[in-house]
Amino acid sequence: MIEAKPLKSNPNVNCLDGKRCPECGSFGPFELVVSLRILLRDSGTDDAENSSPEYGEDTRTVCHSCNHEGQFADFEDHRA
C-alpha cells in the first residue's frame, strides 16, 4: 500500500481556501456548528424560505482528521 504524502499547499479554492487545522495540518473537511433557519411544523421540519447555513470566524469548528476544536478563525493557514 502506498502511503499518502502530506500536502504542502492548500488545495482548497472555495469555502476552505486559506484554512488548515492548526494541530495536524489537515486542509479539511471540518465540522462546523452553524445556524440555519427552519420551518418547524408539528409533523417535522423543512428548510425555511431563503435559508442557508450561517457561520463566521467565531463558529465552533472541529477537524475531521484529529478532532482538534476551536473557532473557525483558529484554522487560518499561517504556514503558507
N, C-alpha and C positions, 0 to 999 in steps of 0.2 A: 504494500500500500504506500502511495506517495503522500508525504506529509505536506500540507498546505503551508506556503511561505507567508509570513505576516505582511500585510500591505504597508507600504511606507507613506503613500499619499492617499488622500481621501478620494474614494471612487464616487462618492455621492455628489449629485448635481441638482438636487431638488430640496426636499424638506430637511434632509440631514447634511446638506452642504456645510462644511465648516464645523461639524460636530464629531466628537470622538470621546470614548469613555476615558476619563482621567485615571482610572485604576488599571484596566487591562489593555487599553489602546484600541478596542473594537470600534469599528465605524457603524455599528448597529446590527440589528434593529434594537430600539429602545422602547420600553413600555412607559407611557405617559398617562397620568390621571388627568383627564380632560373634562370640561363642562360641555354638555350637549342638551339642547332644548328638545324635549319630547312632549307628545300629546298623550296624557295619561287618561285612559278610559277604564271603566270597570272590568272590561274584558282583556285589558293589557295595554301595551304602549305602541305608538307609531312615532316616527320622526315628525317633529313639528315642521310647519311650512318655513322654508328658508333656513333650515337648521344645518349647521356644520360644526364639527368639533372645534372648541376654542382652547388654545394653550398659549403660554407665554414663557418668558425666561425664568419665571419663578415656579413653573409647573413641576410637580414631583415626577422624577424620571428614574427609571431603573434600567441598567444594562442587561440585556438578554443573555449575554455571554458569562458575566461574572457576578451578577446581582448587585453591583455597586449602585448605591442610591444617592441622589442629590437633586438639585434643581436643574432644569434644562440648561440654564446659563453655565453650570459647572462643567457641562460636556463640550464646551468650546474647545476646538482643536488648537492648542498653543504650540504644538510640535511642528507645525508647517513652516 
